Structure formats: structure tokens, C-alpha cells
Amino acid sequence: MTMNPDKEEPVFGAVVVAAGVGSRMGTGSPKQYELIGGKTMLERSVQVLLDEPRIKELVVVISPADMIGQRLTFEDPRVRIARVGGQTRADSVKNGILFSNLKSSDWVLVHDAARPCLLTSDVTKLMDYCRRHQESAILAVPVNDTLKKEGDNGTIACTVSRDGLWAAQTPQCFPVGELTRAMNEAGSAVTDEASAMEFVGKHPALVEGTPTNIKVTRPMDLWLARAIFLARKEKENNE
């Protein structure tokens, strides 16, 4: 669907989900507060989105019991900390949207605080696609590895074709009203926002992102994220 050039510009907002406890990191504290280049993962993830000027507001969803997040301050007036994290990711996203000033006709980008290596250029690409085509979309990358399905006792049951398979990333971008209705119908078991849209028969577009937009889940992921930032900094210094 092509956008009418005379139509009012869409309003974009963002919800950054930071209400998890990061149990698989084994650090004893929420993983979003691990440091990368002197700043927390959460701060890194937020700043990348703020570097896209079309994002008019950004809600950071933290747990009501999160004392660290409550002490964080952001100079950018577009950012608000919301102590409305729920029992599930879906609950946290819905609560974040309700906390925001976004209207049903606006657009929301949902991003994981645990993806601090996102590039602003990919955020721009995603927003441009949604604006131009007036349809939902997510960042994703094609699967390159050979995939194996596990059988009994940790053995290989079969090889799964990777043709047409993509690994989903965030942010994921949707009209606020459509996403809210889809999540209410799909319930709290969905693993990401796109799967809620799929549940109600929608088919968000795939916008190719960057493989370095990794999700930090385990200690090795944090090492990789720090290595990515170090490599980028060295590249900037050499340019």
C-alpha cells in the first residue's frame, strides 16, 4: 500500500522492554544494567532509538521492584521511566503502550533492552518501510546456519531446511491500535509482538537488519556485545 503524500505524517513512539531479571546471565542482577563501554545495556539501547529524530516519545518499562532502573536519568525529555512491568513480556509491552501518550492511529516500535548493538540506520530503515508501505514490519536477518532438530538423548533427528527462515530481531513496528488488539486476543504466551499479529491473521513484513544486533542472554553474548562496540569505536577512530 503506497502512502498518500498529502496524508499527515505518522507519529512514531517507542517502548523499550527492560522488566526482565536476566536469570540466564547468572550475574545476580538484571542483565540490562551490565556495562558496555561505560554505559548500561539499557542506556545503549535507548540512545540508539533516540538518535532517530522521528521518535517523539520513548517509554522504558521496568519492574516495579527495580531499584536500579528507578535511579537512571535521561537528559532527553522524550524518555519516561515506567514502573509497569508485568508478569510476561506481553504484559509489559501492553502496559508500556498504555503508559505512553500514543494514540491508536500512531505507530510504536517495541525494542528489547538486551539488544544494545542495534544501529540507528536500521531503525531508520524500518520506520521508512512502515511509513512508505503503511504496514507493520520487523527487523530480521536470514538464517545462515544449518539447522538440526533434536531427537532422543541429544541426538540429531533431522536437518531442517533454512530456506525462507529468518531470525527475528527488534525493534518491531506496528500501528498502536492493531498491536494492542492483537496482543489482547493472543494472550500472554506470545514470544514477540509479530507472533501476536500472526495470531490474528496479520503478516508483518521482514526488513533485513544487521547480524550484530544480537540479543544478550548469556555471559558469552555480553562478551560479544562488548567486542562489537570496541570494534565500532576503533573503526570510528580510524576514519
C-alpha positions as CSV (number, residue, x, y, z in Angstrom):
1,M,0.0,0.0,0.0
2,T,1.5,3.3,-1.1
3,M,1.2,6.3,1.3
4,N,-0.7,9.4,0.1
5,P,1.9,12.2,0.0
6,D,-0.7,14.6,1.2
7,K,-1.6,12.5,4.3
8,E,-0.5,13.7,7.7
9,E,2.9,12.4,8.8
10,P,2.7,9.4,11.1
11,V,3.7,9.8,14.7
12,F,6.2,7.2,16.0
13,G,6.8,6.3,19.6
14,A,8.9,3.5,21.2
15,V,8.6,1.1,24.1
16,V,11.8,-0.4,25.4
17,V,11.2,-3.6,27.5
18,A,13.5,-3.8,30.5
19,A,11.4,-5.6,33.1
20,G,13.2,-9.0,33.0
21,V,15.5,-10.4,35.6
22,G,18.1,-12.0,33.2
23,S,18.3,-15.3,35.1
24,R,20.4,-17.0,32.4
25,M,23.2,-14.4,32.8
26,G,24.0,-15.7,36.3
27,T,25.1,-12.2,37.5
28,G,22.6,-11.8,40.3
29,S,21.2,-8.6,38.9
30,P,19.1,-7.7,35.8
31,K,21.2,-8.0,32.7
32,Q,20.1,-4.7,31.3
33,Y,22.4,-3.0,33.8
34,E,25.6,-4.7,32.7
35,L,28.1,-2.2,31.4
36,I,29.2,-1.8,27.7
37,G,31.7,0.9,27.1
38,G,30.9,2.6,30.4
39,K,27.1,2.7,29.9
40,T,24.4,0.1,30.8
41,M,22.9,-2.0,28.0
42,L,19.6,-0.3,28.7
43,E,21.1,3.2,28.1
44,R,22.8,2.0,24.9
45,S,19.5,0.5,23.6
46,V,17.6,3.7,24.4
47,Q,20.2,6.1,22.9
48,V,20.1,4.3,19.5
49,L,16.4,4.9,19.3
50,L,16.7,8.5,20.4
51,D,19.2,9.1,17.6
52,E,16.2,8.7,15.2
53,P,14.6,12.2,15.5
54,R,11.1,11.0,14.3
55,I,10.6,9.1,17.5
56,K,8.5,11.5,19.5
57,E,8.5,9.7,22.9
58,L,10.1,6.7,24.4
59,V,8.8,4.7,27.4
60,V,11.2,2.4,29.3
61,V,9.3,-0.3,31.0
62,I,10.9,-1.6,34.2
63,S,9.7,-3.8,37.1
64,P,8.0,-2.0,40.0
65,A,10.6,-3.6,42.2
66,D,13.6,-2.5,40.1
67,M,15.5,0.0,42.3
68,I,18.4,0.4,39.8
69,G,16.1,1.5,36.9
70,Q,14.4,4.0,39.1
71,R,17.6,5.8,39.7
72,L,18.5,6.1,36.0
73,T,18.1,9.6,34.4
74,F,17.9,10.5,30.8
75,E,18.5,14.1,29.7
76,D,16.3,13.7,26.6
77,P,12.8,14.9,27.5
78,R,11.3,12.2,25.2
79,V,12.2,9.5,27.7
80,R,10.0,8.4,30.6
81,I,10.6,5.5,33.0
82,A,7.5,3.4,33.6
83,R,7.4,1.1,36.6
84,V,4.7,-1.0,35.0
85,G,6.5,-4.2,34.1
86,G,4.2,-7.2,34.1
87,Q,4.5,-11.0,34.7
88,T,5.2,-11.6,31.0
89,R,6.8,-9.7,28.1
90,A,3.4,-9.2,26.5
91,D,2.0,-7.6,29.7
92,S,5.0,-5.3,29.9
93,V,4.5,-4.1,26.3
94,K,0.8,-3.5,26.7
95,N,1.4,-1.6,30.0
96,G,4.1,0.5,28.3
97,I,1.8,1.4,25.5
98,L,-1.0,2.4,28.0
99,F,1.5,4.5,29.9
100,S,2.5,6.4,26.7
101,N,0.7,9.2,25.1
102,L,0.4,7.3,21.8
103,K,-3.0,7.2,20.1
104,S,-4.5,4.2,18.3
105,S,-3.5,5.6,14.9
106,D,0.1,6.2,15.9
107,W,3.0,3.8,15.4
108,V,5.0,2.1,18.1
109,L,8.5,0.5,17.9
110,V,9.0,-2.2,20.5
111,H,12.6,-2.9,21.4
112,D,14.4,-5.2,23.8
113,A,16.8,-3.5,26.3
114,A,19.0,-6.6,25.8
115,R,19.8,-5.6,22.2
116,P,22.3,-2.8,22.7
117,C,24.1,-3.3,19.4
118,L,21.2,-2.0,17.3
119,L,22.2,0.5,14.6
120,T,20.2,3.7,14.2
121,S,20.4,3.2,10.4
122,D,18.4,0.0,10.8
123,V,15.8,1.9,12.9
124,T,15.5,4.4,10.1
125,K,15.2,1.7,7.5
126,L,12.4,0.0,9.5
127,M,10.5,3.3,10.0
128,D,10.9,4.3,6.4
129,Y,9.4,1.0,5.3
130,C,6.4,1.3,7.6
131,R,5.8,4.9,6.6
132,R,6.1,4.1,2.9
133,H,4.0,1.0,2.8
134,Q,1.7,1.7,5.7
135,E,2.1,-1.8,7.1
136,S,3.7,-3.5,10.1
137,A,7.3,-4.7,9.9
138,I,10.1,-6.1,12.0
139,L,13.9,-6.2,11.7
140,A,15.2,-9.7,11.0
141,V,18.1,-11.5,9.3
142,P,18.2,-14.6,7.1
143,V,19.3,-17.8,8.9
144,N,22.7,-18.8,7.6
145,D,23.5,-21.8,9.8
146,T,22.5,-25.4,9.1
147,L,19.6,-26.2,11.5
148,K,19.3,-29.5,13.3
149,K,16.2,-30.8,15.1
150,E,17.0,-32.6,18.3
151,G,15.7,-36.1,18.8
152,D,16.1,-38.5,21.7
153,N,19.0,-38.4,24.1
154,G,20.5,-35.3,22.4
155,T,20.9,-36.9,19.0
156,I,20.0,-35.3,15.6
157,A,16.5,-36.2,14.5
158,C,16.8,-34.4,11.1
159,T,18.2,-31.4,9.3
160,V,15.7,-28.5,8.9
161,S,15.7,-26.6,5.7
162,R,16.8,-23.0,6.3
163,D,15.1,-21.8,3.0
164,G,12.9,-18.9,3.8
165,L,13.8,-18.9,7.5
166,W,14.7,-15.6,9.2
167,A,15.8,-14.8,12.8
168,A,13.5,-12.1,14.3
169,Q,15.1,-9.1,15.9
170,T,13.8,-5.9,17.5
171,P,12.6,-3.2,17.1
172,Q,9.3,-4.4,15.7
173,C,7.0,-1.6,14.4
174,F,3.2,-1.6,14.3
175,P,0.2,0.7,14.4
176,V,-0.7,1.0,18.1
177,G,-4.4,0.0,17.8
178,E,-3.6,-3.1,15.7
179,L,-0.9,-4.3,18.0
180,T,-3.0,-3.7,21.2
181,R,-5.9,-5.6,19.8
182,A,-3.7,-8.5,18.6
183,M,-2.0,-8.8,21.9
184,N,-5.3,-8.9,23.8
185,E,-6.5,-11.7,21.6
186,A,-3.3,-13.7,21.5
187,G,-2.8,-13.6,25.3
188,S,0.4,-13.6,27.2
189,A,2.1,-16.6,25.7
190,V,3.4,-14.9,22.6
191,T,7.2,-14.7,22.3
192,D,7.2,-11.4,20.3
193,E,4.8,-8.8,19.0
194,A,4.9,-10.1,15.5
195,S,3.6,-13.5,16.7
196,A,0.6,-11.8,18.2
197,M,-0.1,-10.2,14.9
198,E,0.3,-13.6,13.2
199,F,-2.2,-15.0,15.7
200,V,-4.9,-12.6,14.3
201,G,-4.1,-13.3,10.7
202,K,-1.7,-10.4,10.0
203,H,1.6,-10.9,8.2
204,P,4.2,-8.2,9.2
205,A,6.9,-7.5,6.6
206,L,10.6,-8.6,7.1
207,V,13.1,-5.7,6.9
208,E,16.6,-7.0,6.7
209,G,18.7,-5.8,9.7
210,T,22.3,-6.3,10.8
211,P,23.6,-9.6,12.2
212,T,25.4,-7.7,15.0
213,N,22.0,-6.7,16.5
214,I,22.4,-9.6,18.9
215,K,20.3,-10.3,22.0
216,V,22.3,-10.6,25.2
217,T,21.0,-13.6,27.0
218,R,24.1,-15.5,28.3
219,P,27.6,-14.4,29.5
220,M,29.1,-15.1,26.1
221,D,26.6,-12.7,24.5
222,L,27.8,-9.9,26.7
223,W,31.4,-10.6,25.7
224,L,30.3,-10.4,22.0
225,A,28.4,-7.2,22.6
226,R,31.4,-5.5,24.2
227,A,33.6,-6.8,21.3
228,I,31.2,-5.3,18.8
229,F,31.2,-1.9,20.5
230,L,35.0,-1.9,20.7
231,A,35.3,-2.8,17.0
232,R,32.9,0.1,16.1
233,K,34.8,2.5,18.3
234,E,38.1,1.6,16.7
235,K,36.6,2.0,13.2
236,E,35.3,5.4,14.1
237,N,38.7,6.5,15.4
238,N,40.4,5.3,12.3
239,E,38.1,7.1,9.9
